[in-house]
Each structure stands twice: as structure tokens, then as C-alpha cells.
Amino acid sequence: MGRIADNLQATKARIDAALRRFGRASPGVSLLAVSKTKSAAEVREAAAAGQRAFGENYVQEGVEKIAELADLKLEWHFIGPLQSNKTRPVAEHFDWVHSIERLKTAERLSAQRPADLPPLQVCIEVNVSGEASKSGCAPAEVLALAQAVAALPRLQLRGLMAIPAPADAESEQRQPLARLRQIYHQLRSAGLELDTLSMGMSQDLEAAVAEGSTMVRIGTAIFGERNQA
Ligand SMILES: *Cc1c(COP(=O)(O)O)cnc(C)c1O
């Protein structure tokens, strides 16, 4: 097996071990392979090893890879910062967006989603690290934003996403992730039908599984270190 196939298998083993360690059964955890800065050939290698869902952070890079790999019929997730003037190519080419921070961006994505495609699947990004992070909607504003996004015709609101400030100790990593889980359950209690908690990266995968993640976004542990953003 090649390096990427080996890494994919090792990452799935980490997820399974964490599910057992924290006594989690269903729902399971799906694996999003984050391929930003990596070549189409590397994505092809991961796809040959059975990986179907890929995450990209930069609009143009992502759209180019999607076109180059169209024959593989992969599932593409946009997970990077999204300016409202760059929404059109995302609405036209991606299946998911994890990084909705404001209503204006969501409204544009909904208006620009082509009629022949299924609704764009979206998550709201929440800032659970306060001052240490610049991205994401403030926790106090998530409910109102979620209700407005859920009402848009061409989007399907699936859940929440966060990128917590990095921390070394697992107990420290778990605090912001637990905060995201609490907000997720508040929204569900308010009647929103959500099924996705997008949290966990290469460094905090175990902490994320412990706090109920349903989708981890893993780059480095699958594709190796990134050279340049
Ligand atoms: C780059 C990135 C990841 C993957 O990070 P790794 O530490 O390489 O696993 C996950 N989520 C987002 C939003 C990212 O930008």
C-alpha cells in the first residue's frame, strides 16, 4: 500500500479506538479528508484507497481540483473562510459548506445554487475560543442565524463546525469542543433538525470524538505536512 492509503487506515483506526475508549456507538464518525495545498494526484490516491469526501479551503484551488477529478464523483466540502463576493463558484461546484458565519453569505449561496443540483448542505461555524479566534459566529448569535439559514430554500442546514484554538492537553482541547456540543443540543432542543457536529482535526481527533463529533476533518495525518498555504 502507498503512504496515503496507510495513513487513511491509521486515521480510521484512531477513530475506532476513540469510539471504543469513550464508549460511543451510534452515530458513528465520518471522515473528511482535508486536501488543501495537496495535488489532484494525491486526492486520486486517497480515492483509490476508498476515501469519498474531501475538504478544501481556497475557492479557486478547490474548483480546479473538482474539475480535474470530476470522473471520480467525489463529495466536496468547502471548509475555509468564505467572503460573500466569492460565493458563486462554491454554490456551483461544492456539495457542502462548513464555514457559514453570517446570513449574507448564506443568502447568496442559496440564491446562486443551481436548480439542477440538490440543496447545498451547510454548517454554521461557531467561535468557541473567544478572543483567540477571529472566525465563526458568536455563540450568543448562533440560534438566530441557524433559524434564518434553515429557512433558505436552496440550503439544508446540517449542523455546526468549529476550529478551536490549538491546545496540547486533551482535557484543554475538550473544553471548546464541549461548548460546541452544548450549543448543538440547544439548537436541537429549539426544534432544528441537525445531525452534524463537524469538529476534530489531526491534533484533537480523540478529544472531538469524546465530545460527540460526527465528522472529523483530517489533513496532515492523511496527506502529511503542508508546504505552503
Ligand atoms: C486545514 C484544516 C483542517 C485539517 O487540519 P489538520 O490539522 O491538517 O488535520 C481541518 N479543518 C479546517 C477548517 C482546516 O482549515
The ligand as an SDF file (V2000), in Angstrom:
LIG
                    3D

 15 15  0  0  0  0  0  0  0  0999 V2000
   -6.6090   22.6380    7.4400 C   0  0  0  0  0  0  0  0  0  0  0  0
   -7.8900   22.3900    8.1230 C   0  0  0  0  0  0  0  0  0  0  0  0
   -8.1840   21.1400    8.7020 C   0  0  0  0  0  0  0  0  0  0  0  0
   -7.1940   19.9900    8.7620 C   0  0  0  0  0  0  0  0  0  0  0  0
   -6.1870   20.2680    9.6850 O   0  0  0  0  0  0  0  0  0  0  0  0
   -5.0600   19.1870   10.0610 P   0  0  0  0  0  0  0  0  0  0  0  0
   -4.5130   19.7100   11.3260 O   0  0  0  0  0  0  0  0  0  0  0  0
   -4.0740   19.2080    8.9410 O   0  0  0  0  0  0  0  0  0  0  0  0
   -5.7250   17.8810   10.2090 O   0  0  0  0  0  0  0  0  0  0  0  0
   -9.4350   20.9640    9.2610 C   0  0  0  0  0  0  0  0  0  0  0  0
  -10.3590   21.9540    9.2650 N   0  0  0  0  0  0  0  0  0  0  0  0
  -10.1100   23.1600    8.7200 C   0  0  0  0  0  0  0  0  0  0  0  0
  -11.1660   24.1970    8.7560 C   0  0  0  0  0  0  0  0  0  0  0  0
   -8.8740   23.4160    8.1540 C   0  0  0  0  0  0  0  0  0  0  0  0
   -8.6440   24.6300    7.6380 O   0  0  0  0  0  0  0  0  0  0  0  0
  1  2  1  0
  2  3  1  0
  2 14  2  0
  3  4  1  0
  3 10  2  0
  4  5  1  0
  5  6  1  0
  6  7  2  0
  6  8  1  0
  6  9  1  0
 10 11  1  0
 11 12  2  0
 12 13  1  0
 12 14  1  0
 14 15  1  0
M  END
$$$$
